[in-house]
């Protein structure tokens, strides 16, 4: 049994969408007020595309289908190891700091 997730680990899903919604729902309960999203790093088109997202605290609007250039996304820099996976102060980080998505 997953902590706080009931039998989510054992559950069969009919589609990627159903699995995504279930996992985002679990994370939203475990991380109240946090923005949590699933995105596709699309190297061919050079964009990060939001697949689905929770509302978070409402301070940042992230909608399914929204896209941003890869170089403008924190996720791309983290996934490509150009920036740390964990940062206690993203504003002070030389890669994350200047990105508009961080503000």
DRENPA-3360 file (N, C-alpha, C; in nm, 2 decimals, always signed):
BEGIN
1 = XXXXXXXX = +0.08/-0.12/+0.00/+0.00/+0.00/+0.00/+0.09/+0.12/+0.00 ~ +0.06/+0.22/-0.09/+0.14/+0.34/-0.09/+0.10/+0.43/+0.02 ~ +0.19/+0.50/+0.09/+0.15/+0.59/+0.20/+0.06/+0.70/+0.15 ~ -0.06/+0.70/+0.21/-0.16/+0.80/+0.17/-0.22/+0.78/+0.04 ~ -0.18/+0.67/-0.03/-0.24/+0.64/-0.16/-0.33/+0.52/-0.17 ~ -0.36/+0.46/-0.06/-0.44/+0.35/-0.06/-0.38/+0.24/-0.15 ~ -0.47/+0.19/-0.24/-0.42/+0.08/-0.33/-0.39/+0.14/-0.47 ~ -0.35/+0.26/-0.48/-0.32/+0.32/-0.61/-0.21/+0.24/-0.68;
9 = XXXXXXXX = -0.11/+0.19/-0.61/-0.01/+0.11/-0.67/-0.06/-0.02/-0.74 ~ -0.17/-0.07/-0.68/-0.22/-0.19/-0.73/-0.33/-0.17/-0.84 ~ -0.38/-0.05/-0.85/-0.49/-0.02/-0.94/-0.45/-0.03/-1.08 ~ -0.54/-0.08/-1.16/-0.52/-0.08/-1.31/-0.59/+0.04/-1.37 ~ -0.52/+0.10/-1.47/-0.58/+0.22/-1.53/-0.61/+0.18/-1.67 ~ -0.72/+0.25/-1.72/-0.77/+0.22/-1.86/-0.69/+0.31/-1.96 ~ -0.63/+0.42/-1.91/-0.56/+0.51/-2.00/-0.45/+0.59/-1.92 ~ -0.36/+0.65/-2.00/-0.26/+0.73/-1.94/-0.33/+0.85/-1.87;
17 = XXXXXXXX = -0.43/+0.90/-1.93/-0.50/+1.02/-1.87/-0.56/+0.98/-1.73 ~ -0.62/+0.86/-1.72/-0.68/+0.82/-1.59/-0.57/+0.80/-1.49 ~ -0.45/+0.74/-1.53/-0.34/+0.73/-1.43/-0.29/+0.86/-1.39 ~ -0.27/+0.95/-1.48/-0.22/+1.09/-1.45/-0.31/+1.16/-1.35 ~ -0.44/+1.16/-1.38/-0.54/+1.22/-1.29/-0.53/+1.16/-1.15 ~ -0.52/+1.03/-1.14/-0.51/+0.96/-1.01/-0.39/+1.00/-0.93 ~ -0.28/+1.00/-1.00/-0.15/+1.04/-0.93/-0.15/+1.19/-0.90 ~ -0.20/+1.27/-0.98/-0.20/+1.42/-0.95/-0.29/+1.44/-0.83;
25 = XXXXXXXX = -0.41/+1.37/-0.83/-0.50/+1.38/-0.71/-0.43/+1.34/-0.58 ~ -0.36/+1.23/-0.59/-0.28/+1.18/-0.47/-0.18/+1.29/-0.42 ~ -0.10/+1.34/-0.52/+0.00/+1.44/-0.48/-0.06/+1.57/-0.43 ~ -0.18/+1.60/-0.49/-0.24/+1.72/-0.44/-0.29/+1.71/-0.29 ~ -0.33/+1.59/-0.25/-0.37/+1.56/-0.11/-0.24/+1.56/-0.02 ~ -0.13/+1.51/-0.07/-0.01/+1.50/+0.01/+0.07/+1.63/+0.02 ~ +0.05/+1.72/-0.08/+0.12/+1.84/-0.09/+0.02/+1.96/-0.11 ~ -0.06/+1.98/-0.01/-0.17/+2.08/-0.02/-0.11/+2.22/-0.06;
33 = XXXXXXXX = -0.17/+2.29/-0.15/-0.13/+2.42/-0.19/-0.01/+2.42/-0.29 ~ +0.04/+2.30/-0.32/+0.15/+2.29/-0.42/+0.11/+2.27/-0.56 ~ +0.17/+2.34/-0.65/+0.14/+2.32/-0.79/+0.22/+2.19/-0.83 ~ +0.14/+2.09/-0.89/+0.20/+1.97/-0.93/+0.16/+1.95/-1.08 ~ +0.25/+1.91/-1.16/+0.21/+1.89/-1.30/+0.29/+1.78/-1.37 ~ +0.23/+1.73/-1.48/+0.29/+1.63/-1.56/+0.32/+1.71/-1.69 ~ +0.44/+1.70/-1.74/+0.47/+1.77/-1.87/+0.56/+1.68/-1.96 ~ +0.56/+1.72/-2.08/+0.63/+1.65/-2.19/+0.74/+1.74/-2.23;
41 = XXXXXXXX = +0.87/+1.70/-2.22/+0.98/+1.77/-2.27/+1.00/+1.73/-2.42 ~ +0.95/+1.82/-2.51/+0.94/+1.78/-2.65/+1.06/+1.85/-2.72 ~ +1.17/+1.77/-2.73/+1.29/+1.81/-2.80/+1.27/+1.84/-2.94 ~ +1.18/+1.77/-3.01/+1.16/+1.80/-3.16/+1.10/+1.93/-3.18 ~ +1.01/+1.98/-3.10/+0.95/+2.11/-3.11/+1.01/+2.21/-3.02 ~ +1.10/+2.17/-2.94/+1.17/+2.26/-2.85/+1.09/+2.33/-2.74 ~ +0.99/+2.25/-2.69/+0.90/+2.31/-2.59/+0.87/+2.21/-2.48 ~ +0.84/+2.27/-2.36/+0.78/+2.19/-2.25/+0.63/+2.21/-2.26;
49 = XXXXXXXX = +0.56/+2.10/-2.27/+0.41/+2.10/-2.29/+0.35/+2.04/-2.17 ~ +0.26/+2.12/-2.10/+0.19/+2.07/-1.99/+0.08/+1.97/-2.03 ~ +0.09/+1.85/-1.97/-0.01/+1.75/-2.00/-0.13/+1.76/-1.91 ~ -0.10/+1.78/-1.78/-0.21/+1.80/-1.68/-0.15/+1.86/-1.56 ~ -0.23/+1.93/-1.47/-0.18/+2.00/-1.36/-0.29/+2.01/-1.25 ~ -0.24/+2.03/-1.13/-0.33/+2.06/-1.01/-0.34/+2.22/-1.01 ~ -0.43/+2.27/-0.93/-0.45/+2.41/-0.92/-0.34/+2.48/-0.83 ~ -0.29/+2.40/-0.74/-0.19/+2.46/-0.65/-0.26/+2.56/-0.56;
57 = XXXXXXXX = -0.19/+2.67/-0.52/-0.25/+2.77/-0.44/-0.31/+2.88/-0.53 ~ -0.31/+2.86/-0.66/-0.37/+2.96/-0.75/-0.28/+3.08/-0.79 ~ -0.16/+3.08/-0.73/-0.07/+3.19/-0.76/+0.00/+3.18/-0.90 ~ +0.00/+3.06/-0.96/+0.06/+3.04/-1.09/-0.05/+2.96/-1.17 ~ -0.08/+3.02/-1.29/-0.17/+2.96/-1.38/-0.10/+2.86/-1.47 ~ -0.13/+2.73/-1.46/-0.07/+2.63/-1.55/-0.19/+2.55/-1.60 ~ -0.20/+2.54/-1.73/-0.32/+2.47/-1.79/-0.27/+2.36/-1.88 ~ -0.34/+2.25/-1.89/-0.31/+2.15/-1.99/-0.30/+2.21/-2.13;
65 = XXXXXXXX = -0.20/+2.17/-2.21/-0.18/+2.22/-2.34/-0.09/+2.34/-2.35 ~ -0.07/+2.41/-2.24/+0.02/+2.53/-2.23/+0.16/+2.48/-2.26 ~ +0.24/+2.56/-2.33/+0.37/+2.53/-2.36/+0.46/+2.65/-2.35 ~ +0.59/+2.62/-2.32/+0.69/+2.72/-2.30/+0.82/+2.67/-2.37 ~ +0.90/+2.76/-2.42/+1.03/+2.71/-2.48/+1.11/+2.63/-2.38 ~ +1.18/+2.53/-2.43/+1.25/+2.44/-2.33/+1.35/+2.52/-2.25 ~ +1.42/+2.61/-2.32/+1.53/+2.69/-2.24/+1.47/+2.78/-2.14 ~ +1.34/+2.81/-2.14/+1.27/+2.90/-2.04/+1.22/+2.82/-1.93;
73 = XXXXXXXX = +1.22/+2.68/-1.93/+1.16/+2.60/-1.83/+1.26/+2.55/-1.73 ~ +1.23/+2.56/-1.60/+1.31/+2.50/-1.50/+1.33/+2.35/-1.52 ~ +1.22/+2.28/-1.56/+1.23/+2.14/-1.57/+1.33/+2.09/-1.67 ~ +1.34/+2.16/-1.78/+1.44/+2.12/-1.89/+1.58/+2.13/-1.83 ~ +1.61/+2.24/-1.76/+1.74/+2.26/-1.71/+1.78/+2.15/-1.60 ~ +1.68/+2.12/-1.52/+1.70/+2.02/-1.42/+1.71/+1.88/-1.48 ~ +1.63/+1.84/-1.58/+1.63/+1.71/-1.64/+1.76/+1.70/-1.73 ~ +1.81/+1.80/-1.78/+1.93/+1.79/-1.87/+2.06/+1.81/-1.78;
81 = XXXXXXXX = +2.04/+1.82/-1.65/+2.15/+1.84/-1.55/+2.23/+1.97/-1.57 ~ +2.17/+2.07/-1.63/+2.23/+2.20/-1.64/+2.22/+2.28/-1.51 ~ +2.12/+2.23/-1.42/+2.09/+2.29/-1.30/+2.06/+2.18/-1.19 ~ +2.07/+2.21/-1.07/+2.05/+2.11/-0.96/+1.91/+2.06/-0.96 ~ +1.89/+1.93/-0.92/+1.76/+1.88/-0.90/+1.69/+1.93/-0.78 ~ +1.77/+1.98/-0.68/+1.71/+2.04/-0.56/+1.78/+2.17/-0.53 ~ +1.71/+2.27/-0.51/+1.77/+2.40/-0.48/+1.69/+2.47/-0.37 ~ +1.77/+2.51/-0.27/+1.71/+2.57/-0.15/+1.68/+2.72/-0.18;
89 = XXXXXXXX = +1.74/+2.77/-0.29/+1.72/+2.91/-0.33/+1.73/+2.93/-0.48 ~ +1.62/+2.90/-0.55/+1.63/+2.90/-0.70/+1.66/+3.04/-0.75 ~ +1.62/+3.15/-0.67/+1.65/+3.28/-0.72/+1.80/+3.31/-0.72 ~ +1.88/+3.24/-0.63/+2.02/+3.26/-0.63/+2.10/+3.17/-0.72 ~ +2.03/+3.07/-0.78/+2.10/+2.98/-0.87/+2.13/+3.05/-1.00 ~ +2.25/+3.03/-1.05/+2.29/+3.10/-1.18/+2.21/+3.05/-1.30 ~ +2.15/+2.93/-1.30/+2.07/+2.89/-1.41/+1.92/+2.92/-1.39 ~ +1.87/+2.88/-1.27/+1.73/+2.90/-1.24/+1.70/+3.05/-1.22;
97 = XXXXXXX = +1.78/+3.12/-1.16/+1.76/+3.26/-1.12/+1.70/+3.35/-1.23 ~ +1.77/+3.35/-1.34/+1.72/+3.45/-1.45/+1.59/+3.40/-1.52 ~ +1.55/+3.28/-1.50/+1.43/+3.23/-1.58/+1.30/+3.30/-1.54 ~ +1.23/+3.34/-1.64/+1.10/+3.40/-1.61/+1.00/+3.31/-1.54 ~ +1.01/+3.18/-1.57/+0.92/+3.08/-1.51/+0.94/+3.07/-1.36 ~ +1.06/+3.11/-1.31/+1.09/+3.11/-1.17/+1.02/+3.22/-1.09 ~ +0.99/+3.33/-1.16/+0.93/+3.45/-1.09/+0.79/+3.44/-1.08;
% end
